[in-house]
Structures are given as C-alpha cells and as structure tokens.
Amino acid sequence: MTATAALMRHPSLRQFVKFCMIGFTSMLIDVGISSVLTYRFNWIWWVAKTLSFAIAATNGYIWNSLWTFRGMGSGRHHEQYTKFIAVNIVGWLLQLSLMKLVFLAFTGQLIQHQKPDQLHWYIATFVAVVCASVWNFIANKKWTFSGSRLEN
C-alpha cells in the first residue's frame, strides 16, 4: 500500500477532502452569484456577498449532512442547520473582514466609494475563502456534526 493510499484511509482526511469538494462547489456558487450581482447588476459588494453566502451555505449544509458527515451528530436537521449557519456566519464575517483588509492593502483606503477593482475583488475573495474554509471545517466537525463515529 502506498503512503498516499494509507493516508486516504484516515477517516478525518477523507472527511476533509469531501468537505473541500463540497466547499469548492459552494464557493463557485458564492463567487458566481456575488460577482454577477456586484459587477453586472451593480449591487454593493457586501450585500451581494451576503445573499450569495446564504445560498452557498445552504448548499454546503445539504451536501455535508448527506455525504461528508452523514450519520454523525445527534441533533435534528433543523438544529444541525442552525449550528451550521452559525458556524458559517462566523466564516462569512471572517471573509468580509479579510476582503476589506485586502482592499485596504491594495488601495490604502479604509472606505471605498466605488466598487473594488475586479482583480482585487477576486484576490480578496480567494484569500477570504481559503481562511474561512479552515475555520468552517474545524467548527462544523467539532460542533455541528459532532458524533461518536467518523463517516467512511
């Protein structure tokens, strides 16, 4: 057995890979919706990000509860969903804060009166999503879907 195959047998690593796959699809939903709303329909970036977050987080909950953490946790679905959204709200606030810091680094302006440059927006989104994903996985594994067994 190769080292990679042995590593992939570790339940937590498999969960993390599944979580990242679902997170990637949720990120595509989030970035796609917020980008279109911001740059095509001229919404304020953080309002667009809020709506896209809600849709992407719901997508993430559905797929993570069905696949990544299936059978884990003792709560009812509405209780798990509430916990999942609470964790993701912290992740959303982390994303908004990190995006604002990246915009500040690029422009030197704390308050911008226009839309961020689209390249800066994508860079800020990437930084924010990567950081928030680590938080979301750990908090959801340890709190939202905490259970007595790991899913295969």
Secondary structure, DSSP 8 states (H G I E B T S, - for coil): --HHHHHHTSHHHHHHHHHHHHHHHHHHHHHHHHHHHHHTS---HHHHHHHHHHHHHHHHHHHIIIIITTT--SS-HHHHHHHHHHHHHHHHHHHHHHHHHHHHHHH--SS-SS---HHHHHHHHHHHHHHHHHHHHHHIIIIIT--SS---
